């Protein structure tokens, strides 16, 4: 899980680097161009990095349970397994290291295929995903403690960021009333990235617990 979190931090740093590009272009390029789409890209990419982190943590945690190195959760135990996956795994009779690795690879690929269509951005979806690997029902309370914020504030802020991301991705961030793009400020993007970074850290801290 640590490598997944490190990758998340790298992705967040890549997002932050767009701030330097935006500032340089805004301050040095005098042609009548607007570079606000770089800020919009930061919102989209920061949520993409966050979504990937949750996917990685959930997948890795499920595989750890399958291996026996993590305690199984009720959601994990109630999850159905496709019969073709069951037969592929059960038909590997050898107990060699290579055979065990093959079983693990088949299982992990099946989990990847199952989760890849799920978006882990909405608070309820995140909680549901984490339930595969964390039995505690007070997940968001623990996340809020880690972030020193109220649970309701975290969920509201996340929903607002996701809403703006959806506006950018699905509606070109255009106001339907006047058909102009919605205003976006550099400070808003910086606050968004900082929040997503802290939320990712809090969820990693929760997920890495055995």
SVG drawing of the C-alpha trace seen along z (x, -y; Angstrom):
<svg xmlns="http://www.w3.org/2000/svg" viewBox="-30 -42 38 73">
<polyline fill="none" stroke="black" stroke-width="0.4" points="0.0,0.0 2.9,-2.3 4.0,-2.3 0.4,-3.2 0.5,-6.1 3.9,-7.2 2.5,-7.2 -0.4,-9.3 1.9,-11.9 3.9,-11.9 0.7,-12.4 -0.3,-15.3 3.1,-16.9 2.6,-16.6 -0.7,-18.4 1.0,-21.1 3.6,-21.7 0.8,-23.1 0.6,-26.0 4.1,-27.1 3.3,-26.8 0.1,-28.8 1.8,-31.5 4.6,-31.8 2.2,-32.1 -0.1,-34.5 2.7,-36.8 4.9,-36.6 2.7,-36.0 1.0,-39.1 -1.1,-37.8 -4.8,-37.8 -5.1,-34.3 -6.6,-32.8 -4.8,-30.0 -7.5,-29.1 -7.9,-25.6 -4.6,-24.7 -6.4,-25.4 -9.3,-23.3 -6.9,-20.5 -5.6,-20.6 -9.0,-19.9 -9.6,-17.0 -6.1,-15.5 -6.1,-15.8 -9.4,-13.8 -8.1,-11.3 -5.0,-10.8 -7.3,-10.4 -9.6,-7.9 -6.6,-5.8 -5.3,-5.8 -8.6,-4.4 -8.8,-1.8 -5.2,-0.7 -5.8,-0.6 -9.0,1.4 -7.5,3.9 -4.3,4.4 -6.3,4.9 -8.6,7.4 -5.6,9.4 -4.0,9.3 -7.1,10.8 -7.1,13.5 -3.5,14.2 -4.3,14.5 -2.2,11.5 -5.2,9.3 -8.4,10.0 -11.4,10.6 -14.3,8.1 -18.0,8.9 -18.2,7.2 -15.3,9.2 -16.8,12.5 -20.2,11.7 -18.7,10.8 -19.6,13.3 -16.8,14.9 -17.5,15.7 -17.4,19.4 -14.8,19.2 -12.4,17.5 -13.2,20.2 -12.5,23.0 -9.3,21.4 -8.0,21.1 -9.2,24.5 -7.8,26.3 -4.2,25.2 -3.4,28.2 0.3,27.5 1.5,25.9 4.7,24.5 5.5,20.8 4.9,20.4 1.4,22.0 0.5,19.8 1.6,16.7 -0.6,17.8 -3.6,18.2 -2.9,14.8 -2.6,13.2 -5.9,14.7 -7.7,13.4 -6.1,10.0 -7.0,9.6 -10.6,10.5 -10.8,7.9 -9.3,5.3 -11.8,6.1 -14.7,5.8 -13.6,2.5 -12.4,0.7 -15.8,-0.6 -16.4,-2.1 -15.7,-5.7 -14.4,-6.4 -15.2,-10.1 -18.5,-10.3 -18.3,-9.8 -20.7,-6.9 -18.9,-5.1 -15.6,-5.6 -17.1,-4.2 -18.5,-1.2 -15.1,-0.5 -13.2,-0.8 -15.7,1.7 -14.0,4.5 -10.9,4.0 -12.0,2.0 -14.7,3.5 -15.0,0.3 -18.3,-1.5 -16.8,-4.8 -14.5,-5.2 -15.4,-8.8 -15.2,-9.7 -11.6,-8.4 -10.8,-10.2 -12.2,-13.4 -10.1,-13.0 -6.9,-12.6 -7.8,-15.7 -8.9,-17.7 -12.1,-18.6 -15.8,-17.8 -17.0,-14.8 -19.8,-16.8 -17.4,-19.5 -15.1,-16.9 -18.0,-15.3 -19.5,-18.6 -16.1,-19.9 -15.4,-16.7 -18.9,-16.8 -18.3,-20.4 -14.9,-19.5 -16.5,-16.5 -19.3,-18.7 -16.9,-21.2 -14.8,-18.4 -18.0,-17.0 -18.8,-20.5 -15.4,-20.7 -15.4,-17.2 -19.0,-16.9 -20.0,-20.5 -16.8,-22.3 -17.3,-24.3 -19.8,-26.5 -22.5,-28.4 -25.8,-27.4 -27.3,-30.8 -24.9,-33.0 -22.8,-30.3 -19.6,-31.7 -17.1,-29.6 -17.4,-29.7 -14.8,-31.7 -11.9,-29.8 -9.2,-31.2 -5.7,-29.9 -6.3,-30.0 -9.4,-27.8 -7.3,-25.2 -4.5,-25.3 -7.1,-24.7 -8.6,-21.9 -5.3,-20.1 -4.3,-20.6 -7.7,-19.1 -7.4,-16.1 -3.8,-15.5 -4.8,-15.5 -7.9,-13.3 -5.7,-10.8 -3.3,-10.8 -6.1,-10.2 -7.6,-7.3 -4.2,-5.7 -3.6,-5.9 -7.0,-4.1 -6.5,-1.5 -3.0,-0.5 -4.1,0.8 -4.1,4.6"/>
</svg>
